[in-house]
């Protein structure tokens, strides 16, 4: 009995992962590479802001200097997040396009049978 339940749970997990993959694929293919670039770079910028919050001495120093926060974001955080996001976005887009071709052919064969 336990073996059947374990297999059923594995199948449910696999199905859930597959559905998430299809969802991400549809988001990427529908909204495009520029949208994904904005999302990923925004996530990295948010991570950088949270990391700064964890360094109270540096955060206090930035807050004391007028315009330091703007300069830090404009010339450091945003360019670095864009550079870091670019290869990630390229990988995700390539993956989505590859899977779209594979899934469409398997979907067509499934519907025809």
C-alpha positions in Angstrom: 0.0 0.0 0.0 2.8 2.4 0.9 4.6 1.8 -2.4 1.5 2.8 -4.3 1.1 6.0 -2.3 4.8 6.9 -2.7 4.5 6.4 -6.5 1.3 8.5 -6.5 3.1 11.3 -4.6 6.0 11.2 -7.0 3.6 11.4 -9.9 1.9 14.4 -8.4 5.2 16.2 -7.8 6.3 15.5 -11.3 3.0 16.8 -12.7 3.3 19.9 -10.5 6.8 20.6 -11.8 5.7 20.0 -15.3 2.8 22.5 -14.9 5.2 25.1 -13.4 7.5 24.6 -16.4 4.7 25.1 -18.8 3.5 28.2 -17.0 7.0 29.7 -17.1 7.4 28.8 -20.7 4.1 30.4 -21.6 5.0 33.6 -19.7 8.3 33.8 -21.5 6.9 33.1 -25.0 3.9 35.4 -24.5 5.7 38.4 -22.9 9.0 38.2 -24.5 12.7 38.5 -23.7 12.5 42.2 -22.7 9.8 41.5 -20.1 11.8 38.6 -18.6 14.9 40.8 -18.5 13.0 43.4 -16.5 11.7 40.8 -14.1 15.0 39.1 -13.5 17.0 42.4 -13.2 14.3 43.7 -10.8 14.6 40.6 -8.7 18.4 41.1 -8.5 18.0 44.8 -7.7 15.5 43.8 -4.9 18.0 41.3 -3.6 20.7 44.0 -3.6 18.5 46.4 -1.6 17.7 43.7 1.0 21.4 42.9 1.2 22.2 46.6 1.9 19.5 46.6 4.6 21.5 43.8 6.4 24.5 46.0 6.5 23.4 48.8 8.9 26.7 50.7 8.9 26.8 50.9 5.1 23.1 51.7 4.9 23.6 54.6 7.5 26.5 55.9 5.6 24.6 55.9 2.3 21.6 57.6 4.0 23.8 60.4 5.4 25.3 61.4 2.1 22.8 63.3 -0.1 22.3 61.6 -3.5 24.4 58.5 -2.6 21.5 56.2 -2.8 20.6 57.5 -6.3 24.2 57.2 -7.5 24.5 53.7 -6.0 21.4 52.5 -7.8 22.0 54.4 -11.1 25.7 53.5 -11.5 26.3 50.4 -9.5 23.2 48.2 -8.7 21.2 48.6 -11.9 24.2 48.0 -14.3 25.4 45.0 -12.4 21.9 43.5 -12.1 21.5 43.9 -15.9 24.8 42.2 -16.6 23.9 39.4 -14.2 20.4 39.0 -15.6 21.4 38.8 -19.3 22.9 35.2 -19.3 20.1 33.9 -17.1 17.5 35.4 -19.4 19.2 34.0 -22.5 19.2 30.5 -20.9 15.5 30.7 -19.9 14.5 32.0 -23.4 16.5 29.3 -25.1 15.0 26.6 -22.8 11.4 27.9 -23.4 11.8 28.0 -27.2 13.3 24.5 -27.3 10.5 23.1 -25.1 7.8 24.9 -27.0 8.9 23.1 -30.2 9.1 19.8 -28.4 5.8 20.2 -26.6 3.9 21.4 -29.6 4.9 18.3 -31.6 4.1 15.9 -28.7 0.8 17.8 -28.1 -0.2 17.5 -31.8 0.7 13.8 -31.8 -1.3 13.3 -28.6 -4.4 15.1 -30.1 -4.2 13.1 -33.3 -4.3 9.7 -31.5 
